[in-house]
Amino acid sequence: MQNKNDHSTLRPAGINKLLIAILFLALALRLLGISHRQMWFDEAYFYIQAEDGLGAFLESTVTPTEAGDAADNHPPGYFTLLWAWMQVFGSSTLAARLFSVFSGLGVVAFVYLLGRRLFGDQAAQAAAFLTAISPFQIHFSQEVRMYALYAFFLGGVTYVFWRALETKKTADWGLFALLAALAQYTHSLALFYLVPLALIPFIQRDWPAAKKAALAGAGAVILYLPWLLVLPSQLSRVGSNFWIFPPGLEMLVNTLLSYVINLPLEGALLLAGLAVSMFVTVLAVWLMFNTARQKGGQIASGMWMLYLAVVPPALLFGVSQAFPVYVVRATLPSAAMFLIWLGWLIAHPKTARSAGIILTGLMVCAAAVGIYTHVTYQGFPYAPYQDLGEYLQAHTAEGDAVVHSNKLTVMPMLYYFPDLPQAHVADVSGTGSDIFSAPSQQSLGAVSSPTVEHAAHGAQRVWFIIFTRAIDEYIAVGAAEHPHLEWLKAHYRLIQVQPWGDLRLYLFEK
C-alpha cells in the first residue's frame, strides 16, 4: 500500500502535468516510424480476420480441421474489438495500428496508477517514464496484434486487484473478474499471469481476501465459459502441431533482454545489451535488499512487483517443458511490473542518488538503442511487400504465375494486392510450421497448393518469391538447393533474380 508518510508526494496539479507529459512522450515514441514498416504475415493475418467480422472469424476458428482440432488457436476478443475500432476510425494500416498504440498508452497509465497506489507519486512517475520509453512495450504497441491489448487488460487487472485488497469492495472484485475474463478472451496465455496474481492473498494468508479472490476468479471463469468450451480443441491443435519448441535457459535470458532493451540485437550490441540487463538487475536486487534493512512498509509491495515480474514467466517456462507455449511477448505484463519495481527503487528515499542516476541512465541508454534497432530493423520476417507488389503489377503479363514459397509472404501481399493472382505452397504436413489450417485459408482467401508444380499450373512464366532464410535453412542441413527452386530450375529456365530486402524474387520461363 502507499506509504502515507512519503514526503515525495506531489500536489495534484503537478501529478497531472507530469503524467500528461509522460503520456505525450509515450505517444510520440509509439508513433515513431509506425508507417515506415510494411505489414508482415501476422499483422496481415490479424487484420484480414478482423476486417471480415466476428462471424467469419468464428467460422474459421471453430471449424475443425481434418485432425479434429480447432482451425485457429486465438480467442475472439482482439479481433472483435479491432473490427469495432475499424468501423469507427477506418481500416487503413495506420488506423489499425493505432488501436495498439492507444492500448499501449493504457499500459503506461495503469503502471502510473498502480505505482502511485503502492509507492507514491515519484515512484509512479519513474515507472511510467520507464514504461513510456520501453522498446519492448513500444514494439508491440505498433503492431496489428493483440499483445498491447493483452498487456492493457492485465495491467488493469493488477491495478484493480490491489485496489480491491485495500477497499475490500465487492464492486472492485467484480471489476477484477470482468478484466480477467477480457484478458483471457484476448490471449489464452493470460492465465499464466492471472494465477500467480490471484494467489497473492493466499501466500499472504489473508483468508478473507483469498476467499474474495477465489470468488472473483470463479466469476471470471463463468464469463469466459463460452470460449472455455472451445479451448480443448485449440489446445489439441497447439499440442499436436505448433511451431514452438520446449524453451531452454536462453529463453529466460531473452526475456530479461526484452524487459530492458528488446530484441533482436546482434554482435557487439547483443553483448552490450546482455551486460546492461544483468547489471541493472543485479544493482536493483542489491538496492532492494538494502531497502529491506530500512524501516517502512513498501518493501513488501516491492517484493510483490518482483514476484509478478518473475513468477508468471517462470510458470510459463515450466509448463512449456511439457507443453511448449513460451513466447517472450507473452511476458509484456510482467515486464511492466519489472519497470514498476525499478521505478520504486529509483525513487525510494533510501536509494543513493548516484545509484538512482545510474539505473535511470542505463535504462535510458538501453531504450535509445532498443528503439533505434526496432525502428530501423527490416530483416526477417519483414520485407517491402507493397513495393514488390507494385513491381509485379507493372511487370507481370496475362498467364504468368506468382508463386510464394510459403504463407509468410503471401498474406502481406494479399493484404496490399488482393486482386493480384497469387498462389503459395503449403507447409510440410505435420511439421511445426504447418499452422495455417485449411478453414483459415478458406476464410482468408489464401488456399495453398500442395506442391510448387501445382502452384505454377504450367504457366509460361513463374515469378517465385522466397525468403533467403528459407533457402539458408535447407543449405544448413546439407541440401544443395531449396526443393522449390530445385523443381523450378529443372523445369524452367532462370531469367533473373532480384533482392527485395530479405526476399528473393526469381523469374522463370519455359
C-alpha positions in Angstrom: 0.0 0.0 0.0 1.1 3.6 -0.4 3.2 5.0 2.3 1.2 7.8 3.8 4.4 9.3 5.3 6.1 9.6 1.9 7.1 13.2 1.6 7.8 12.8 -2.1 4.0 13.1 -2.9 3.4 15.9 -5.3 0.5 18.3 -5.5 -2.4 17.0 -7.7 -1.7 19.7 -10.3 1.9 18.6 -10.5 1.0 15.0 -10.8 -1.4 15.7 -13.7 1.1 17.8 -15.6 3.9 15.3 -15.3 1.7 12.3 -16.2 0.3 14.2 -19.2 3.9 14.9 -20.3 4.9 11.2 -19.9 1.8 10.1 -21.9 2.7 12.5 -24.7 6.2 11.1 -24.7 4.8 7.6 -24.8 2.5 8.5 -27.7 5.3 10.2 -29.7 7.6 7.1 -29.3 4.8 4.8 -30.3 4.1 6.8 -33.4 7.8 6.9 -34.3 8.2 5.1 -37.7 4.8 3.4 -37.4 4.0 3.8 -41.1 7.6 3.0 -42.2 7.4 -0.7 -41.8 5.0 -2.6 -44.1 2.6 -5.2 -42.9 4.0 -8.6 -42.3 2.4 -12.1 -42.1 1.0 -11.9 -38.5 -0.3 -8.3 -38.9 -1.9 -9.1 -42.3 -3.5 -12.3 -40.9 -5.0 -10.5 -37.9 -6.1 -7.5 -40.0 -7.9 -9.6 -42.6 -9.6 -11.8 -39.9 -10.8 -8.7 -38.0 -12.0 -7.0 -41.2 -14.1 -10.0 -42.1 -16.0 -9.6 -38.7 -16.7 -11.9 -35.8 -18.9 -14.3 -37.7 -16.2 -15.1 -40.3 -13.5 -15.3 -37.5 -15.6 -17.8 -35.5 -16.3 -19.9 -38.6 -12.6 -20.1 -39.5 -11.6 -20.7 -35.9 -14.2 -23.1 -34.5 -14.4 -25.2 -37.8 -12.5 -28.3 -37.0 -9.6 -29.5 -39.2 -9.2 -33.0 -40.6 -7.5 -34.0 -37.4 -10.4 -32.7 -35.3 -8.5 -29.8 -33.8 -9.7 -26.2 -33.9 -8.6 -24.3 -37.0 -7.0 -21.5 -35.0 -5.6 -21.1 -31.5 -6.6 -17.5 -30.9 -9.6 -16.3 -28.8 -12.0 -13.8 -30.3 -11.5 -10.7 -28.1 -8.9 -8.8 -30.1 -10.5 -9.5 -33.5 -13.9 -8.3 -32.2 -12.5 -5.1 -30.7 -10.3 -4.3 -33.7 -13.3 -4.8 -36.0 -15.3 -2.3 -33.9 -12.4 0.1 -33.9 -12.1 0.0 -37.7 -15.8 0.7 -38.0 -15.2 4.0 -36.2 -11.7 5.0 -37.2 -11.3 3.5 -40.6 -9.5 0.4 -42.0 -6.1 1.9 -43.1 -2.9 0.3 -41.9 -2.3 3.3 -39.6 -5.8 3.2 -38.2 -5.5 -0.5 -37.3 -2.1 0.1 -35.7 -3.4 3.0 -33.7 -5.6 0.5 -31.8 -2.5 -1.0 -30.4 -0.9 2.5 -29.8 -3.7 3.5 -27.5 -3.7 0.1 -25.8 0.0 0.7 -25.1 -0.8 4.2 -23.7 -3.3 2.5 -21.4 -0.5 0.3 -20.1 1.5 3.4 -19.2 -1.5 4.8 -17.4 -2.1 1.7 -15.4 1.6 1.5 -14.4 1.3 5.0 -13.1 -1.9 4.3 -11.1 -0.5 1.1 -9.6 2.8 2.6 -8.8 1.1 5.6 -7.1 -1.1 3.3 -5.1 1.8 1.2 -3.9 4.7 3.5 -3.6 3.7 7.2 -4.0 3.9 9.7 -6.8 7.7 9.9 -7.5 7.9 6.1 -7.9 4.8 6.1 -10.1 6.3 8.8 -12.3 9.6 7.0 -12.6 7.8 3.7 -13.5 5.5 5.4 -16.0 8.5 7.1 -17.7 10.4 3.8 -18.0 7.3 2.2 -19.5 6.8 5.1 -21.9 10.4 4.6 -23.3 10.5 0.8 -23.1 11.4 -0.6 -26.5 9.6 -3.9 -25.7 6.3 -2.1 -24.9 6.8 0.3 -27.9 7.3 -2.6 -30.3 4.0 -4.3 -29.5 2.2 -1.0 -29.3 2.9 -0.6 -33.1 1.6 -3.9 -34.5 -1.8 -5.1 -35.6 -1.6 -7.9 -33.0 -3.3 -8.5 -29.6 -0.3 -8.1 -27.3 -0.7 -4.4 -26.4 -4.4 -5.0 -25.6 -3.4 -8.1 -23.6 -0.9 -6.1 -21.6 -3.6 -3.3 -21.1 -6.2 -5.7 -19.7 -3.6 -7.4 -17.4 -2.3 -4.0 -16.3 -5.9 -3.1 -15.4 -6.4 -6.4 -13.7 -3.3 -5.8 -11.5 -4.3 -2.3 -10.5 -7.9 -3.3 -9.7 -6.7 -6.3 -7.7 -4.5 -4.1 -5.5 -7.3 -1.6 -5.1 -9.7 -4.5 -4.1 -7.3 -5.7 -1.5 -7.4 -2.3 0.1 -11.0 -1.3 -0.3 -12.5 -4.8 0.1 -15.4 -3.6 -2.1 -17.4 -6.1 -4.0 -17.5 -3.8 -7.0 -13.7 -3.9 -7.2 -13.7 -7.7 -7.1 -16.4 -7.7 -9.8 -14.3 -5.4 -12.0 -11.3 -7.7 -11.4 -13.4 -10.7 -12.7 -14.5 -8.8 -15.7 -11.0 -7.6 -16.7 -9.6 -11.1 -16.0 -12.1 -12.6 -18.4 -11.4 -9.9 -21.0 -7.7 -10.7 -20.7 -8.4 -14.4 -21.3 -10.6 -13.5 -24.3 -7.6 -11.5 -25.7 -4.9 -14.2 -25.2 -5.1 -17.6 -23.7 -1.7 -17.2 -22.1 -3.2 -14.6 -19.7 -3.8 -17.5 -17.4 -0.1 -17.7 -16.6 -0.2 -14.2 -15.2 -3.7 -14.3 -13.6 -3.0 -17.4 -11.5 0.1 -16.0 -9.7 -1.7 -12.7 -9.2 -4.7 -14.3 -7.6 -2.5 -16.5 -5.4 -1.1 -13.4 -3.6 -3.7 -13.2 -0.8 -3.3 -17.0 -0.3 0.5 -16.6 0.1 -0.1 -13.6 2.5 -2.6 -15.8 4.4 -5.1 -13.1 4.1 -8.0 -15.5 4.1 -10.9 -13.0 3.7 -9.2 -11.5 0.7 -8.3 -15.0 -0.6 -12.0 -16.0 -0.4 -13.0 -13.0 -2.4 -10.2 -13.6 -4.9 -11.4 -17.1 -5.4 -15.0 -16.0 -5.9 -13.8 -13.3 -8.4 -11.8 -16.0 -10.2 -14.8 -18.2 -10.4 -16.7 -15.2 -11.8 -14.0 -14.7 -14.5 -14.3 -18.4 -15.4 -18.1 -18.1 -15.8 -17.7 -15.1 -18.0 -15.1 -17.0 -20.1 -17.1 -20.2 -20.2 -18.4 -19.8 -23.8 -14.9 -19.8 -25.1 -13.7 -22.3 -22.5 -15.8 -24.9 -24.3 -13.7 -24.2 -27.5 -10.3 -24.2 -25.6 -9.7 -28.0 -25.5 -9.8 -28.3 -29.3 -7.4 -25.3 -29.6 -5.1 -26.8 -27.0 -5.2 -30.1 -29.0 -4.0 -28.1 -32.1 -1.2 -26.5 -30.2 -0.1 -29.7 -28.6 -0.1 -31.7 -31.9 1.1 -29.2 -34.4 2.8 -26.0 -33.3 5.9 -24.1 -34.2 7.1 -23.5 -30.6 9.6 -26.0 -29.0 10.4 -26.5 -25.3 12.4 -23.4 -24.2 15.9 -23.6 -22.9 17.5 -21.2 -20.4 18.4 -18.9 -23.3 14.7 -18.0 -23.5 14.9 -16.6 -19.9 17.9 -14.6 -20.9 16.0 -13.3 -24.0 13.1 -12.4 -21.6 15.4 -10.3 -19.4 16.9 -8.6 -22.5 13.4 -7.8 -23.7 12.5 -6.3 -20.3 15.4 -3.9 -20.6 16.4 -3.3 -24.2 14.3 -5.6 -26.5 15.4 -7.9 -29.3 16.7 -8.5 -31.9 20.3 -7.5 -31.2 23.3 -8.8 -33.0 27.1 -8.9 -32.3 28.5 -6.3 -30.0 25.1 -4.8 -29.4 23.8 -8.2 -28.1 26.8 -8.5 -25.7 26.4 -4.9 -24.5 22.6 -5.3 -24.1 23.2 -8.5 -22.0 25.8 -6.8 -19.9 23.5 -3.8 -19.2 20.5 -6.0 -18.5 22.4 -8.1 -16.0 24.0 -5.0 -14.3 20.6 -3.3 -14.0 19.0 -6.4 -12.5 21.9 -7.1 -10.0 22.1 -3.4 -8.9 18.3 -3.3 -8.4 18.3 -6.5 -6.4 21.1 -5.1 -4.2 19.2 -1.9 -3.7 16.1 -3.9 -2.7 18.0 -5.8 -0.1 19.5 -2.6 1.2 16.0 -1.1 1.3 14.7 -4.2 3.2 17.0 -3.3 6.1 15.3 0.1 6.4 12.1 0.6 8.3 9.0 1.1 6.2 6.1 -0.8 4.6 7.0 -0.5 1.0 9.4 -3.5 0.8 6.5 -6.0 0.8 4.9 -4.2 -2.2 8.2 -4.0 -3.9 8.7 -7.8 -3.5 5.3 -8.4 -4.9 6.2 -6.4 -8.0 9.3 -8.5 -8.4 7.2 -11.6 -7.9 4.9 -10.6 -10.7 7.9 -9.9 -12.9 9.4 -13.3 -12.4 6.9 -15.9 -11.4 4.5 -15.7 -14.5 7.4 -16.2 -16.9 8.8 -19.0 -14.7 5.4 -20.7 -14.6 5.1 -20.4 -18.4 8.7 -21.7 -18.8 8.0 -24.7 -16.6 4.7 -25.7 -18.3 6.4 -25.2 -21.7 8.9 -28.0 -21.0 6.0 -30.5 -21.5 3.5 -28.3 -23.5 5.5 -25.7 -25.4 3.8 -22.3 -25.4 6.5 -19.9 -24.3 6.8 -16.8 -26.4 8.7 -13.8 -24.9 5.9 -11.3 -26.0 3.5 -13.1 -23.6 5.6 -11.6 -20.7 4.7 -8.0 -21.6 2.6 -7.6 -18.4 5.4 -9.0 -16.3 7.8 -6.6 -18.0 5.5 -3.7 -16.9 5.8 -5.0 -13.3 9.5 -5.1 -13.6 9.5 -1.4 -14.6 7.3 -0.6 -11.6 9.9 -2.4 -9.4 12.7 -0.4 -10.9 10.7 2.9 -10.6 10.2 2.2 -6.9 13.9 1.6 -6.3 14.9 4.6 -8.3 12.6 6.9 -6.4 13.0 5.4 -3.0 14.2 7.9 -0.4 16.8 5.5 0.9 18.3 4.9 -2.5 21.6 6.7 -3.0 21.2 9.5 -5.6 24.1 8.1 -7.6 22.5 4.6 -7.8 19.2 6.1 -8.9 21.0 8.1 -11.6 23.0 5.1 -12.8 19.8 2.9 -13.0 17.9 5.7 -14.9 20.8 6.4 -17.2 21.3 2.8 -18.1 17.6 2.3 -18.8 17.5 5.5 -21.0 20.6 4.3 -23.0 19.1 0.9 -23.4 15.8 2.4 -24.6 17.6 4.6 -27.1 19.4 1.6 -28.6 16.3 -0.6 -28.5 14.1 2.0 -30.1 16.6 2.7 -32.8 17.1 -1.0 -33.5 13.3 -1.6 -33.6 12.6 1.3 -36.0 15.4 0.6 -38.4 15.2 -3.3 -38.4 14.0 -4.6 -41.8 15.1 -8.2 -41.6 13.0 -11.4 -41.4 10.0 -11.6 -41.2 9.7 -8.0 -42.5 10.1 -7.1 -46.2 9.0 -4.4 -48.7 5.8 -6.3 -49.7 3.9 -3.3 -51.1 6.9 -2.2 -53.2 7.3 -5.7 -54.5 3.6 -6.0 -55.3 3.7 -2.7 -57.3 6.6 -4.1 -59.3 4.8 -7.3 -60.0 1.7 -5.4 -61.1 3.8 -3.5 -63.6 5.8 -6.4 -65.0 3.5 -9.5 -64.9 1.7 -10.5 -68.1 -1.5 -12.4 -68.6 -0.9 -16.1 -67.9 2.0 -15.5 -65.6 2.0 -17.3 -62.2 3.1 -15.5 -59.0 4.1 -18.3 -56.6 5.1 -17.9 -52.9 7.2 -20.5 -51.3 5.0 -20.4 -48.1 2.3 -18.5 -46.2 4.7 -15.9 -44.7 4.9 -13.8 -47.9 1.5 -14.5 -49.4 -0.6 -12.9 -46.6 1.1 -9.5 -46.7 0.8 -9.5 -50.5 -2.8 -10.4 -50.3 -3.4 -7.5 -47.9 -1.8 -5.0 -50.2 -2.9 -6.5 -53.5 -6.0 -8.7 -53.1 -6.7 -8.7 -56.8 -3.2 -9.8 -57.9 -3.5 -13.6 -58.8 -1.2 -15.4 -56.4 -0.6 -18.9 -55.1 1.5 -20.3 -52.2 2.9 -23.7 -51.5 1.6 -25.5 -48.3 3.9 -26.1 -45.4 5.1 -29.7 -45.0 2.2 -31.5 -43.3 2.8 -32.4 -39.6 5.7 -30.0 -39.1 5.8 -27.2 -36.6 5.4 -24.6 -39.3 2.2 -26.2 -40.6 -0.1 -23.9 -38.6 -2.1 -22.3 -41.4 -5.2 -24.6 -41.3 -7.5 -25.2 -44.3 -10.5 -23.5 -42.7 -8.4 -20.4 -42.0 -7.1 -20.4 -45.6 -10.6 -20.6 -47.0 -11.7 -17.7 -44.8 -8.8 -15.5 -45.7 -8.8 -16.4 -49.4 -5.4 -17.9 -49.3 -5.8 -21.6 -50.2 -2.5 -23.3 -50.5 -1.2 -25.6 -53.3 0.2 -29.0 -52.3 3.3 -28.6 -54.5 5.2 -25.9 -56.3 4.3 -27.7 -59.6 0.6 -27.4 -58.7 1.0 -23.7 -57.8 2.8 -22.9 -61.1 0.0 -24.8 -63.0 2.0 -25.0 -66.2 2.4 -21.2 -66.7 4.8 -19.9 -69.3 6.5 -17.6 -66.8 6.7 -18.1 -63.0 7.5 -15.3 -60.6 8.7 -17.1 -57.4 9.0 -15.3 -54.0 11.0 -16.8 -51.1 12.9 -15.6 -48.0 16.6 -16.1 -48.1 16.3 -17.5 -44.6 14.2 -20.4 -46.1 17.0 -21.1 -48.6 19.7 -20.9 -46.0 17.9 -23.3 -43.7 17.9 -26.1 -46.3 21.6 -25.4 -47.2 22.5 -25.6 -43.5 21.2 -29.2 -43.2 23.2 -30.3 -46.3 20.7 -29.8 -49.1 22.2 -28.5 -52.4 19.1 -26.4 -53.1 15.7 -25.4 -51.7 13.3 -28.1 -53.1 11.0 -25.5 -54.7 13.9 -23.9 -56.5 15.2 -27.3 -57.4 12.0 -28.2 -59.2 11.6 -24.9 -60.9 15.2 -25.0 -62.2 14.6 -28.5 -63.5 11.5 -27.5 -65.5 12.1 -23.8 -66.3 14.9 -21.5 -67.4 16.0 -19.0 -64.8 15.8 -15.5 -66.3 16.7 -13.3 -63.3 17.0 -13.0 -59.5 16.2 -9.8 -57.7 16.7 -9.0 -54.0 13.9 -7.2 -52.1 15.2 -6.9 -48.6 15.3 -10.4 -47.2 13.2 -11.7 -50.0 14.3 -13.0 -53.4 12.2 -12.7 -56.5 13.0 -15.3 -59.2 11.7 -15.1 -62.7 11.5 -18.5 -64.6 10.4 -19.0 -68.2 9.7 -22.2 -70.0 
